[in-house]
Amino acid sequence: MGAKAIACGATGAIMRGNITYKQEIDQIAAKTDAIRGERRNSGWE
């Protein structure tokens, strides 16, 4: 649940276009980390 919320939040921030490039990269990195963490926790990797 938490990882999905982070991913949705990152996508929303990018779509609004009101953040800097650096912040956008940070959001993408956070989303990627969340997805990786979710997979690790669910035993996919």
C-alpha angles and dihedrals in degrees: 000000000000094000092049091050090053092049092050091047093052092049092049092050092051093047092052089057093211098119132080124255091254092053090047091055090049090052092050090048091050091049092049092048090049092052092048091048091049092052092048092050093048093048098247093130 
